[in-house]
Amino acid sequence: MPVEPEKTEPLYTPENYQPEESLGRLIADVSRRILAGFDEEMASQGMGITGAQWVILMRIARGCASTAAELCRFGHCNTGSMTRMLDRLEEKGLIRRVPSSKDRRITLLELTEAGHDLLPHLPPVAIKVLNAHLKGFSRDELDQLKGFLNRIRANSELPS
């Protein structure tokens, strides 16, 4: 039986709300800075891809997404921008589009040999960038932060 959420007073009110210090703004700023860190790190290593492309390659490689539509749902982006991003990855020889053998309307995405060759170099980028952004945090603080963010994500899936 589902547990009813605890009734509490709203944390944000018209009196205390400051847009520049709101949780959404802080999360968005941190997310942008981490993605920029990915861009900088990959550029310094001459990888030739962006942080956004890193995410797509990892999703395809891990089997989390095999179509443009699945990537759009995951990344909350429109099909036009996703198509352009996939076009760039295909031009770089990192992915290919393959017609589905089960449904002619579906085009599947897979890594090429060059994409597979690049794959082992991607996690170290994340490790370096995330460790730089988490400097001074303890393991317990990281686990607590992840727990808080997972609670926010779970709350976002509940009916209002």
Backbone as JSON Lines, residues from 0, in Angstrom:
{"i":0,"aa":"M","n":[0.84,-1.18,0.0],"ca":[0.0,0.0,0.0],"c":[0.89,1.24,0.0]}
{"i":1,"aa":"P","n":[0.67,2.2,-0.92],"ca":[1.52,3.4,-0.99],"c":[1.43,4.23,0.28]}
{"i":2,"aa":"V","n":[2.55,4.81,0.66],"ca":[2.6,5.68,1.83],"c":[2.23,7.09,1.39]}
{"i":3,"aa":"E","n":[1.33,7.69,2.15],"ca":[0.9,9.06,1.86],"c":[2.04,10.02,2.22]}
{"i":4,"aa":"P","n":[2.39,10.96,1.3],"ca":[3.46,11.91,1.63],"c":[3.08,12.74,2.85]}
{"i":5,"aa":"E","n":[4.1,13.06,3.62],"ca":[3.92,13.87,4.82],"c":[3.47,15.28,4.43]}
{"i":6,"aa":"K","n":[2.48,15.8,5.16],"ca":[1.98,17.15,4.9],"c":[2.91,18.16,5.59]}
{"i":7,"aa":"T","n":[3.48,19.05,4.81],"ca":[4.38,20.07,5.36],"c":[4.02,21.41,4.75]}
{"i":8,"aa":"E","n":[4.5,22.45,5.36],"ca":[4.31,23.79,4.83],"c":[5.17,23.94,3.58]}
{"i":9,"aa":"P","n":[4.71,24.72,2.6],"ca":[5.52,24.94,1.4],"c":[6.86,25.58,1.76]}
{"i":10,"aa":"L","n":[7.92,25.09,1.12],"ca":[9.24,25.64,1.39],"c":[9.44,26.99,0.7]}
{"i":11,"aa":"Y","n":[8.81,27.16,-0.47],"ca":[8.88,28.42,-1.18],"c":[7.56,29.15,-1.02]}
{"i":12,"aa":"T","n":[7.65,30.43,-0.71],"ca":[6.47,31.29,-0.61],"c":[6.76,32.57,-1.38]}
{"i":13,"aa":"P","n":[5.74,33.37,-1.68],"ca":[6.0,34.65,-2.36],"c":[6.96,35.54,-1.56]}
{"i":14,"aa":"E","n":[6.96,35.39,-0.26],"ca":[7.83,36.23,0.58],"c":[9.3,35.82,0.54]}
{"i":15,"aa":"N","n":[9.58,34.51,0.38],"ca":[10.98,34.08,0.45],"c":[11.56,33.64,-0.9]}
{"i":16,"aa":"Y","n":[10.76,33.64,-1.94],"ca":[11.23,33.16,-3.24],"c":[12.18,34.17,-3.89]}
{"i":17,"aa":"Q","n":[13.39,33.72,-4.19],"ca":[14.4,34.51,-4.89],"c":[14.81,33.71,-6.13]}
{"i":18,"aa":"P","n":[14.41,34.14,-7.33],"ca":[14.68,33.33,-8.53],"c":[16.13,32.9,-8.69]}
{"i":19,"aa":"E","n":[17.07,33.78,-8.4],"ca":[18.49,33.44,-8.6],"c":[18.99,32.41,-7.59]}
{"i":20,"aa":"E","n":[18.25,32.17,-6.51],"ca":[18.64,31.19,-5.51],"c":[17.66,30.01,-5.46]}
{"i":21,"aa":"S","n":[16.76,29.93,-6.43],"ca":[15.8,28.83,-6.41],"c":[16.49,27.52,-6.77]}
{"i":22,"aa":"L","n":[15.91,26.45,-6.3],"ca":[16.49,25.13,-6.53],"c":[16.64,24.84,-8.02]}
{"i":23,"aa":"G","n":[15.61,25.15,-8.8],"ca":[15.68,24.9,-10.24],"c":[16.84,25.64,-10.89]}
{"i":24,"aa":"R","n":[17.03,26.89,-10.49],"ca":[18.13,27.69,-11.05],"c":[19.48,27.1,-10.67]}
{"i":25,"aa":"L","n":[19.63,26.7,-9.4],"ca":[20.9,26.14,-8.94],"c":[21.2,24.82,-9.66]}
{"i":26,"aa":"I","n":[20.2,23.95,-9.8],"ca":[20.41,22.67,-10.48],"c":[20.76,22.91,-11.94]}
{"i":27,"aa":"A","n":[20.05,23.84,-12.6],"ca":[20.34,24.14,-14.01],"c":[21.75,24.7,-14.17]}
{"i":28,"aa":"D","n":[22.17,25.59,-13.26],"ca":[23.52,26.17,-13.34],"c":[24.58,25.08,-13.17]}
{"i":29,"aa":"V","n":[24.4,24.22,-12.19],"ca":[25.37,23.15,-11.96],"c":[25.41,22.21,-13.17]}
{"i":30,"aa":"S","n":[24.25,21.87,-13.69],"ca":[24.19,20.99,-14.86],"c":[24.93,21.6,-16.05]}
{"i":31,"aa":"R","n":[24.7,22.87,-16.31],"ca":[25.38,23.55,-17.42],"c":[26.89,23.57,-17.2]}
{"i":32,"aa":"R","n":[27.31,23.82,-15.97],"ca":[28.76,23.89,-15.69],"c":[29.42,22.52,-15.82]}
{"i":33,"aa":"I","n":[28.73,21.47,-15.4],"ca":[29.29,20.13,-15.56],"c":[29.4,19.79,-17.04]}
{"i":34,"aa":"L","n":[28.36,20.09,-17.81],"ca":[28.39,19.82,-19.26],"c":[29.51,20.62,-19.94]}
{"i":35,"aa":"A","n":[29.68,21.87,-19.5],"ca":[30.78,22.69,-20.04],"c":[32.13,22.07,-19.68]}
{"i":36,"aa":"G","n":[32.23,21.51,-18.48],"ca":[33.45,20.82,-18.07],"c":[33.73,19.62,-18.96]}
{"i":37,"aa":"F","n":[32.68,18.88,-19.33],"ca":[32.83,17.77,-20.27],"c":[33.36,18.3,-21.6]}
{"i":38,"aa":"D","n":[32.75,19.39,-22.1],"ca":[33.18,19.98,-23.38],"c":[34.67,20.34,-23.33]}
{"i":39,"aa":"E","n":[35.07,21.02,-22.26],"ca":[36.47,21.46,-22.13],"c":[37.43,20.28,-22.04]}
{"i":40,"aa":"E","n":[37.07,19.28,-21.25],"ca":[37.95,18.13,-21.07],"c":[38.1,17.35,-22.37]}
{"i":41,"aa":"M","n":[37.0,17.14,-23.07],"ca":[37.09,16.39,-24.32],"c":[37.83,17.18,-25.39]}
{"i":42,"aa":"A","n":[37.67,18.5,-25.39],"ca":[38.42,19.32,-26.35],"c":[39.91,19.24,-26.05]}
{"i":43,"aa":"S","n":[40.27,19.28,-24.75],"ca":[41.69,19.24,-24.39],"c":[42.31,17.9,-24.76]}
{"i":44,"aa":"Q","n":[41.5,16.85,-24.84],"ca":[42.01,15.53,-25.22],"c":[41.83,15.25,-26.72]}
{"i":45,"aa":"G","n":[41.31,16.24,-27.45],"ca":[41.14,16.09,-28.89],"c":[40.14,15.03,-29.3]}
{"i":46,"aa":"M","n":[39.11,14.82,-28.49],"ca":[38.13,13.78,-28.8],"c":[37.17,14.18,-29.91]}
{"i":47,"aa":"G","n":[36.96,15.47,-30.1],"ca":[36.11,15.93,-31.2],"c":[34.62,15.77,-30.98]}
{"i":48,"aa":"I","n":[34.2,15.58,-29.72],"ca":[32.77,15.53,-29.43],"c":[32.45,16.47,-28.28]}
{"i":49,"aa":"T","n":[31.17,16.75,-28.11],"ca":[30.72,17.64,-27.03],"c":[30.16,16.8,-25.89]}
{"i":50,"aa":"G","n":[29.88,17.48,-24.78],"ca":[29.26,16.81,-23.64],"c":[27.91,16.22,-24.0]}
{"i":51,"aa":"A","n":[27.12,16.95,-24.77],"ca":[25.81,16.43,-25.19],"c":[25.97,15.19,-26.06]}
{"i":52,"aa":"Q","n":[26.99,15.18,-26.92],"ca":[27.25,14.0,-27.75],"c":[27.76,12.84,-26.9]}
{"i":53,"aa":"W","n":[28.54,13.15,-25.86],"ca":[29.01,12.14,-24.92],"c":[27.83,11.38,-24.35]}
{"i":54,"aa":"V","n":[26.8,12.13,-23.91],"ca":[25.61,11.52,-23.31],"c":[24.94,10.58,-24.3]}
{"i":55,"aa":"I","n":[24.79,11.02,-25.54],"ca":[24.13,10.19,-26.56],"c":[24.92,8.92,-26.81]}
{"i":56,"aa":"L","n":[26.23,9.03,-26.97],"ca":[27.05,7.84,-27.2],"c":[26.94,6.85,-26.04]}
{"i":57,"aa":"M","n":[26.97,7.36,-24.82],"ca":[26.88,6.48,-23.65],"c":[25.51,5.82,-23.57]}
{"i":58,"aa":"R","n":[24.44,6.55,-23.87],"ca":[23.09,5.97,-23.83],"c":[22.97,4.84,-24.87]}
{"i":59,"aa":"I","n":[23.49,5.07,-26.05],"ca":[23.43,4.04,-27.09],"c":[24.28,2.84,-26.67]}
{"i":60,"aa":"A","n":[25.49,3.1,-26.21],"ca":[26.42,2.01,-25.84],"c":[25.87,1.16,-24.71]}
{"i":61,"aa":"R","n":[25.2,1.77,-23.77],"ca":[24.69,1.03,-22.6],"c":[23.33,0.4,-22.85]}
{"i":62,"aa":"G","n":[22.79,0.6,-24.06],"ca":[21.5,0.0,-24.38],"c":[20.32,0.73,-23.76]}
{"i":63,"aa":"C","n":[20.53,1.95,-23.3],"ca":[19.46,2.74,-22.68],"c":[18.57,3.41,-23.72]}
{"i":64,"aa":"A","n":[19.07,3.55,-24.91],"ca":[18.31,4.16,-26.01],"c":[18.84,3.6,-27.32]}
{"i":65,"aa":"S","n":[17.91,3.24,-28.19],"ca":[18.34,2.72,-29.48],"c":[17.68,3.45,-30.64]}
{"i":66,"aa":"T","n":[16.87,4.47,-30.33],"ca":[16.23,5.27,-31.38],"c":[16.32,6.75,-31.02]}
{"i":67,"aa":"A","n":[16.12,7.59,-32.01],"ca":[16.13,9.03,-31.77],"c":[15.0,9.41,-30.83]}
{"i":68,"aa":"A","n":[13.85,8.78,-30.96],"ca":[12.71,9.09,-30.1],"c":[13.03,8.79,-28.64]}
{"i":69,"aa":"E","n":[13.69,7.68,-28.37],"ca":[14.06,7.35,-26.99],"c":[15.05,8.37,-26.45]}
{"i":70,"aa":"L","n":[16.0,8.79,-27.27],"ca":[16.96,9.81,-26.83],"c":[16.26,11.13,-26.55]}
{"i":71,"aa":"C","n":[15.28,11.49,-27.37],"ca":[14.52,12.73,-27.15],"c":[13.77,12.67,-25.83]}
{"i":72,"aa":"R","n":[13.14,11.55,-25.55],"ca":[12.41,11.41,-24.28],"c":[13.35,11.53,-23.09]}
{"i":73,"aa":"F","n":[14.5,10.91,-23.19],"ca":[15.48,10.97,-22.11],"c":[16.01,12.39,-21.93]}
{"i":74,"aa":"G","n":[16.35,13.04,-23.02],"ca":[16.98,14.35,-22.96],"c":[16.04,15.53,-22.99]}
{"i":75,"aa":"H","n":[14.74,15.25,-23.07],"ca":[13.73,16.32,-23.13],"c":[14.06,17.34,-24.2]}
{"i":76,"aa":"C","n":[14.36,16.84,-25.39],"ca":[14.68,17.75,-26.49],"c":[13.77,17.44,-27.68]}
{"i":77,"aa":"N","n":[13.74,18.36,-28.62],"ca":[12.87,18.14,-29.77],"c":[13.58,17.28,-30.82]}
{"i":78,"aa":"T","n":[12.77,16.72,-31.7],"ca":[13.32,15.8,-32.69],"c":[14.26,16.49,-33.67]}
{"i":79,"aa":"G","n":[14.02,17.76,-33.97],"ca":[14.9,18.49,-34.9],"c":[16.31,18.61,-34.37]}
{"i":80,"aa":"S","n":[16.44,19.01,-33.1],"ca":[17.8,19.16,-32.55],"c":[18.46,17.8,-32.38]}
{"i":81,"aa":"M","n":[17.69,16.78,-32.03],"ca":[18.27,15.44,-31.9],"c":[18.74,14.94,-33.26]}
{"i":82,"aa":"T","n":[17.96,15.16,-34.3],"ca":[18.36,14.73,-35.64],"c":[19.67,15.39,-36.04]}
{"i":83,"aa":"R","n":[19.82,16.68,-35.77],"ca":[21.07,17.38,-36.1],"c":[22.25,16.8,-35.31]}
{"i":84,"aa":"M","n":[22.02,16.5,-34.04],"ca":[23.1,15.93,-33.23],"c":[23.49,14.55,-33.75]}
{"i":85,"aa":"L","n":[22.5,13.73,-34.11],"ca":[22.79,12.41,-34.65],"c":[23.48,12.51,-36.01]}
{"i":86,"aa":"D","n":[23.08,13.5,-36.82],"ca":[23.75,13.73,-38.1],"c":[25.24,14.0,-37.88]}
{"i":87,"aa":"R","n":[25.56,14.84,-36.88],"ca":[26.97,15.16,-36.61],"c":[27.74,13.92,-36.15]}
{"i":88,"aa":"L","n":[27.12,13.12,-35.27],"ca":[27.79,11.91,-34.82],"c":[27.98,10.91,-35.96]}
{"i":89,"aa":"E","n":[27.02,10.87,-36.85],"ca":[27.15,9.98,-38.02],"c":[28.25,10.49,-38.96]}
{"i":90,"aa":"E","n":[28.31,11.82,-39.17],"ca":[29.36,12.4,-40.01],"c":[30.75,12.13,-39.44]}
{"i":91,"aa":"K","n":[30.85,12.08,-38.11],"ca":[32.14,11.79,-37.46],"c":[32.45,10.3,-37.47]}
{"i":92,"aa":"G","n":[31.51,9.51,-37.98],"ca":[31.73,8.06,-38.08],"c":[31.59,7.33,-36.76]}
{"i":93,"aa":"L","n":[30.87,7.91,-35.79],"ca":[30.75,7.29,-34.47],"c":[29.48,6.47,-34.3]}
{"i":94,"aa":"I","n":[28.44,6.79,-35.06],"ca":[27.2,6.02,-35.02],"c":[26.74,5.73,-36.44]}
{"i":95,"aa":"R","n":[25.82,4.81,-36.55],"ca":[25.15,4.57,-37.84],"c":[23.67,4.35,-37.54]}
{"i":96,"aa":"R","n":[22.87,4.66,-38.54],"ca":[21.43,4.42,-38.48],"c":[21.14,3.15,-39.27]}
{"i":97,"aa":"V","n":[20.4,2.25,-38.65],"ca":[20.11,0.96,-39.25],"c":[18.59,0.74,-39.23]}
{"i":98,"aa":"P","n":[18.0,0.44,-40.38],"ca":[16.55,0.16,-40.38],"c":[16.24,-1.06,-39.5]}
{"i":99,"aa":"S","n":[15.16,-0.95,-38.73],"ca":[14.74,-2.06,-37.88],"c":[14.24,-3.21,-38.75]}
{"i":100,"aa":"S","n":[14.62,-4.43,-38.4],"ca":[14.15,-5.6,-39.13],"c":[12.72,-5.96,-38.72]}
{"i":101,"aa":"K","n":[12.26,-5.4,-37.59],"ca":[10.92,-5.72,-37.07],"c":[9.86,-4.7,-37.48]}
{"i":102,"aa":"D","n":[10.3,-3.45,-37.7],"ca":[9.34,-2.38,-38.02],"c":[10.01,-1.4,-38.96]}
{"i":103,"aa":"R","n":[9.54,-1.34,-40.2],"ca":[10.18,-0.49,-41.22],"c":[10.12,0.99,-40.87]}
{"i":104,"aa":"R","n":[9.23,1.38,-39.98],"ca":[9.11,2.8,-39.61],"c":[10.21,3.24,-38.64]}
{"i":105,"aa":"I","n":[10.89,2.29,-38.05],"ca":[11.87,2.59,-36.99],"c":[13.29,2.47,-37.53]}
{"i":106,"aa":"T","n":[14.1,3.46,-37.18],"ca":[15.53,3.42,-37.48],"c":[16.27,3.29,-36.17]}
{"i":107,"aa":"L","n":[17.07,2.26,-36.06],"ca":[17.85,2.01,-34.85],"c":[19.21,2.7,-34.94]}
{"i":108,"aa":"L","n":[19.76,3.02,-33.79],"ca":[21.07,3.66,-33.69],"c":[22.05,2.67,-33.08]}
{"i":109,"aa":"E","n":[23.24,2.61,-33.65],"ca":[24.28,1.77,-33.07],"c":[25.63,2.43,-33.27]}
{"i":110,"aa":"L","n":[26.55,2.06,-32.39],"ca":[27.91,2.58,-32.5],"c":[28.64,1.89,-33.65]}
{"i":111,"aa":"T","n":[29.47,2.66,-34.32],"ca":[30.35,2.09,-35.33],"c":[31.6,1.55,-34.63]}
{"i":112,"aa":"E","n":[32.52,1.02,-35.4],"ca":[33.78,0.57,-34.82],"c":[34.51,1.75,-34.17]}
{"i":113,"aa":"A","n":[34.49,2.9,-34.84],"ca":[35.14,4.1,-34.27],"c":[34.44,4.52,-32.98]}
{"i":114,"aa":"G","n":[33.12,4.39,-32.94],"ca":[32.36,4.71,-31.72],"c":[32.75,3.77,-30.59]}
{"i":115,"aa":"H","n":[32.87,2.49,-30.89],"ca":[33.3,1.51,-29.89],"c":[34.73,1.79,-29.44]}
{"i":116,"aa":"D","n":[35.6,2.23,-30.36],"ca":[36.98,2.55,-30.0],"c":[37.05,3.75,-29.06]}
{"i":117,"aa":"L","n":[36.14,4.71,-29.25],"ca":[36.11,5.92,-28.41],"c":[35.53,5.62,-27.02]}
{"i":118,"aa":"L","n":[34.66,4.65,-26.94],"ca":[33.91,4.36,-25.73],"c":[34.76,4.24,-24.46]}
{"i":119,"aa":"P","n":[35.87,3.52,-24.44],"ca":[36.66,3.4,-23.2],"c":[37.22,4.74,-22.72]}
{"i":120,"aa":"H","n":[37.3,5.74,-23.59],"ca":[37.86,7.03,-23.22],"c":[36.8,7.97,-22.62]}
{"i":121,"aa":"L","n":[35.53,7.58,-22.69],"ca":[34.46,8.47,-22.22],"c":[34.29,8.47,-20.7]}
{"i":122,"aa":"P","n":[34.22,7.32,-20.01],"ca":[34.05,7.37,-18.55],"c":[35.14,8.16,-17.82]}
{"i":123,"aa":"P","n":[36.43,8.08,-18.22],"ca":[37.42,8.89,-17.52],"c":[37.13,10.4,-17.59]}
{"i":124,"aa":"V","n":[36.48,10.86,-18.65],"ca":[36.1,12.27,-18.74],"c":[35.11,12.58,-17.62]}
{"i":125,"aa":"A","n":[34.08,11.74,-17.49],"ca":[33.08,11.96,-16.44],"c":[33.73,11.92,-15.07]}
{"i":126,"aa":"I","n":[34.6,10.96,-14.85],"ca":[35.26,10.82,-13.55],"c":[36.04,12.08,-13.2]}
{"i":127,"aa":"K","n":[36.83,12.56,-14.15],"ca":[37.64,13.75,-13.9],"c":[36.78,14.99,-13.66]}
{"i":128,"aa":"V","n":[35.78,15.2,-14.5],"ca":[34.94,16.4,-14.39],"c":[34.1,16.35,-13.11]}
{"i":129,"aa":"L","n":[33.49,15.21,-12.83],"ca":[32.66,15.12,-11.62],"c":[33.5,15.28,-10.36]}
{"i":130,"aa":"N","n":[34.68,14.65,-10.33],"ca":[35.54,14.81,-9.15],"c":[35.96,16.27,-8.96]}
{"i":131,"aa":"A","n":[36.21,16.99,-10.04],"ca":[36.56,18.4,-9.93],"c":[35.4,19.21,-9.35]}
{"i":132,"aa":"H","n":[34.18,18.89,-9.77],"ca":[33.01,19.62,-9.28],"c":[32.62,19.22,-7.86]}
{"i":133,"aa":"L","n":[33.07,18.05,-7.41],"ca":[32.74,17.57,-6.07],"c":[33.9,17.72,-5.09]}
{"i":134,"aa":"K","n":[34.88,18.54,-5.46],"ca":[36.03,18.77,-4.59],"c":[35.55,19.22,-3.21]}
{"i":135,"aa":"G","n":[36.07,18.59,-2.17],"ca":[35.72,18.95,-0.8],"c":[34.52,18.19,-0.25]}
{"i":136,"aa":"F","n":[33.83,17.42,-1.07],"ca":[32.7,16.61,-0.6],"c":[33.22,15.29,-0.05]}
{"i":137,"aa":"S","n":[32.58,14.78,0.98],"ca":[32.89,13.44,1.47],"c":[31.99,12.44,0.74]}
{"i":138,"aa":"R","n":[32.32,11.16,0.86],"ca":[31.47,10.11,0.27],"c":[30.06,10.2,0.83]}
{"i":139,"aa":"D","n":[29.94,10.41,2.16],"ca":[28.62,10.52,2.78],"c":[27.85,11.72,2.24]}
{"i":140,"aa":"E","n":[28.54,12.85,2.05],"ca":[27.86,14.03,1.5],"c":[27.38,13.78,0.07]}
{"i":141,"aa":"L","n":[28.21,13.09,-0.73],"ca":[27.8,12.76,-2.09],"c":[26.58,11.84,-2.07]}
{"i":142,"aa":"D","n":[26.61,10.82,-1.22],"ca":[25.48,9.9,-1.13],"c":[24.21,10.64,-0.68]}
{"i":143,"aa":"Q","n":[24.37,11.57,0.25],"ca":[23.23,12.35,0.73],"c":[22.69,13.25,-0.38]}
{"i":144,"aa":"L","n":[23.58,13.91,-1.11],"ca":[23.16,14.77,-2.21],"c":[22.41,13.95,-3.26]}
{"i":145,"aa":"K","n":[22.96,12.79,-3.63],"ca":[22.3,11.94,-4.61],"c":[20.93,11.49,-4.09]}
{"i":146,"aa":"G","n":[20.85,11.2,-2.8],"ca":[19.56,10.82,-2.21],"c":[18.55,11.94,-2.31]}
{"i":147,"aa":"F","n":[18.99,13.17,-2.03],"ca":[18.08,14.33,-2.14],"c":[17.61,14.5,-3.58]}
{"i":148,"aa":"L","n":[18.54,14.41,-4.52],"ca":[18.17,14.6,-5.93],"c":[17.24,13.48,-6.4]}
{"i":149,"aa":"N","n":[17.47,12.26,-5.93],"ca":[16.57,11.17,-6.29],"c":[15.18,11.38,-5.7]}
{"i":150,"aa":"R","n":[15.1,11.96,-4.5],"ca":[13.78,12.28,-3.91],"c":[13.07,13.34,-4.74]}
{"i":151,"aa":"I","n":[13.8,14.35,-5.18],"ca":[13.2,15.39,-6.03],"c":[12.7,14.75,-7.32]}
{"i":152,"aa":"R","n":[13.51,13.89,-7.91],"ca":[13.09,13.23,-9.16],"c":[11.84,12.39,-8.92]}
{"i":153,"aa":"A","n":[11.8,11.65,-7.82],"ca":[10.62,10.83,-7.5],"c":[9.39,11.72,-7.27]}
{"i":154,"aa":"N","n":[9.58,12.86,-6.58],"ca":[8.46,13.79,-6.37],"c":[7.93,14.32,-7.69]}
{"i":155,"aa":"S","n":[8.81,14.51,-8.66],"ca":[8.38,15.05,-9.95],"c":[7.5,14.07,-10.7]}
{"i":156,"aa":"E","n":[7.55,12.8,-10.33],"ca":[6.75,11.78,-10.99],"c":[5.41,11.54,-10.3]}
{"i":157,"aa":"L","n":[5.2,12.18,-9.14],"ca":[3.93,12.05,-8.41],"c":[2.92,13.03,-8.98]}
{"i":158,"aa":"P","n":[1.63,12.69,-8.9],"ca":[0.62,13.66,-9.33],"c":[0.64,14.88,-8.42]}
{"i":159,"aa":"S","n":[0.37,16.04,-8.98],"ca":[0.41,17.3,-8.2],"c":[-0.72,17.39,-7.21]}
